[in-house]
Structure formats: structure tokens, C-alpha cells
Amino acid sequence: MKITLSDRMSNFETLIFSELSNYKKQKIHNGLDIIDLSIGSPDLPPPSFVINELSMHAQNPTQYGYSLTGTKEFYDAVSHYYENSFSISIDAEKEVVMTMGSQDGLVHLPMVLTNPGDIILVPDPGYTAYQAGISLASATPYFMPLKKEKQFLPDLDAIPEEVRIKAKIMILNFPGNPVPTLATKEFFEKVVTFARKYNIVVLHDFAYSELYYDEKPISFLSIDGAREVGIEFNSLSKSFNLAGCRIGYAIGNSFVIEALTRFKSNIDYGVFTPIQKAASLALKQSGHFSGELRQVYKNRRDRLVSGLHEIGWKVESPPASMFLWAKVPDHYTSLSFAYKLIDEAGVVVTPGHAFGQEGEGYVRIALVQDEETLARAVQKIKESNIF
């Protein structure tokens, strides 16, 4: 029997993460000591009080049915969190929808708001899920370059008028992945004006809102008029080390939230109720844990950046997120340098081109190992004499 795939599958090639993983496994099989700094998966556990809450409710035999939607308790907790953390008032009944991690909503929203051929403004480089959502919706991406000379912020003035008119969604991500930069209030204000003028829905991915070091990131919804033009996605994956639990949410424009809620009611049956209860507690008691988590990542950042500087790799110290965005040495591509690091130093990073054309010339390094392991990674790179 001959089985053929849909034309759509041509948009879903094997990601570089899988290729690197397979190459890493081969090297380990051959006896090479490998330190993996490629995937942004937290290596730390959730707060103990969250684990205890999840364990307690998971032992209740009545909790194993479909949850169908977000619980009132979870939506109230989201509202409480935004009021407490960003002084933003959220209507828990009309302006919140639970998602299975933020990626769930990021990928599905283009199907809710666009028709085939509609344009979506997307950062380049940007999180790989953005392109997946665009492809599923058969929409057309218009890539907004993130360049160092523009502080890695999209240049809205450079977008052609004919593109602005056809655009339906603008995707933003601050603190960013893979580029760990922060948006300014002035930039977000310009986005609101731009979106209002051209009837563009803004999707702000705020998944790294709690991972900052000096300056607290700005919620897009804190800007006057933002709720009229957009929504913000957030997640408990990185902020509370609950990545495997797959729970996040979107908040903001009630019309968009209602539409996404309706769409999701046709494709999933909600998140396991004990996870929602644990997530609700995390959001209500975020303060102390979030501060401790930031300090852990700050220590890791400082240890790695200073170590790399000492051996001659002048990487920039990020103001937020769990990544370094590091320029590769001259005469290397992102991919060739990533493989050289594996072959000669046993250190795995992600080549920047995996996130878009503008990512060429960089690698992303994830702060997902303890300080001692990061120091060992620096030593291994030093001994390789790459620098």
C-alpha cells in the first residue's frame, strides 16, 4: 500500500533540535562527555508547595474526569497574579482562557484569526512554534528582522504599506526567545498605535516574564489601548518549572479570548484538574519563589558569561530569559560552529539559523545546568582551543 502525506507536511521538516539530539546520542554512545545547553527545558523542580498540592489532589479519585475548560479557581488565580505582579486588572470570566502551555495557544491562534494567504508579522529570529502556527493556518509570514543596531526590536517603519494593510496578526516576544531582549514602553506604545491604525491583532508571548535580572519586563497589557488590539500569552513552564505539566493561559481582548476559547472547545478537553489546582497555588504565591529562581539564573548567567569572556568569547550578558544569544567566531556559520562545539568540546548549543534567517551568525545557549556544570562547559571549550 502506498501512503502519501498531505502537502501541508512539507512545512514540517525535522527540527534542528531533533538532529542535534540524535548527534549528541551518537557522541555519547562513542564515549564522549556531553554537556547539553541547547533545549530551554528547566532542570529545576517546581516549588515544594506546588508539588504537594498536585500530589494531594492527584490522590483524589474524583479528579480524573475531563476538566473541559479552565476552572474558576485557575482563572481567578491568573487575575490575582496580574493584579499583584503588574497592577493590571483582568476580568477572570471574559478575559482569560487556559491553554496547554503557551505553545498550544500560539500555534492555534492563527487558525482563529486568519484565512489562507493573510499576512502574519513575525519576528526573525523567533520561536519556532510561530512558524508552525502560520503554516497550519496557511497564512503568509512577513518576517520582521531583529537586528542589534535596532536593539533587537522590530522596525515597524520598515514594513511596507501593502503589507500593513494585509496583515492580520503581529507576533511579539519580550523577554525574547531566542534573543533575550526587553521591550520598552515607547516601543509598545508605538505597536498599539500601529495595530489600531491597520486593524492588526497583537499576540505578545510573555512566557519569560518572571526570568529577569535587573529591570522588570513590561506586560504589553499595561500599555494604554493594548487590550483593544491584542492579547498576551503566559505560561507556568519556565516561571514555575512546570514545563511537563503543560499549563498556560492567554489574557486580554475579550473578543479574541472568546474566539480562542470556542476553537479550543472543539479540539481538547482541558488540563488535568490537579494540575490546575497546583498552578493556581503557584500563581497566588509566586513572590518568594520567583525571586529565588531569578537569583539562580542570574548566578548561572554571570558564571557562564564571565567564564566565556575569560577564554575570549565575548558574549553579551542578557537582561532577561534563560538564554545567551552569542555571536559565533568569524569564518563559521551557526551550524558549523554548533557542530564544532560538539565535536571538539562536547558542548551542545542551538545554531541561530534554526530560528530564522536573521539568526545566522549566532548560537543560543540555555542556562539549564548548574553553575559547576556551566564552569565545566567553559573549561571544555577552553581546552578545545577553538578560541
Secondary structure, 3 states (H helix, E strand, C coil): CCCCCCHHHHHCCCCHHHHHHHHHHHHHHCCCCCEECCCCCCCCCCCHHHHHHHHHHHCCHHHCCCCCCCCHHHHHHHHHHHHHHHCCCCCCCCCEEEECCHHHHHHHHHHHHCCCCCEEEEEECCCHHHHHHHHHCCCEEEEEECCHHHCCCCCHHHCCHHHHHHEEEEEEECCCCCCCCCCCHHHHHHHHHHHHHHCCEEEEECCCCCCECCCCCCCHHHCCCHHHHEEEEEECCCCCCCHHHCCEEEEECHHHHHHHHHHHCCCCCCCCHHHHHHHHHHHHCHHHHHHHHHHHHHHHHHHHHHHHHHCCCCCCCCCECCEEEEECCCCCCHHHHHHHHHHHHCEECEEHHHHCHHHCCEEEEECCCCHHHHHHHHHHHHHHCCC
